């Protein structure tokens, strides 16, 4: 590995001082809450994926904060759907692009938060069920 390739690697959370490490972790969580994307948050903060997830596995408080940040990020994605629809131009290419963006975000939300954003099917029965049985009909027994 050349020195140029080594300098392009994101810093490890282990390579920085404890207070800087905590600040970096907090910035990543803030970006996740704003954008909803872990990958984007790690890239923007130049934080390594492996060390970020090691920190999550080792710290229960970090796991809870991450879960809250992800939930906020999903809400941000839901808000983004409305922005995309509202700001869409009327050309057919722009409409097609917006449709793909909206559909992909809706799909993601329906899978990650199915109770809130999934398709709801009402399978409850209402009414009566009547069963007609004649005593001489032995074929049903």
NORTASUL-V684832 format. One line per field, one symbol per residue. phi: phi as a letter, one per 40 degrees, with the letter a starting at -180 (. if undefined). Layout:
phi->???
//
This chain:
phi->.ccccccccccccccbcdccccccccccccccccbgbcdccccccfbcccccccccccbcccccccccccccccccccccdccccccccccccccccccccccccccdccccbcccbccbbcbccbhbbbbbbbdcccccc
//
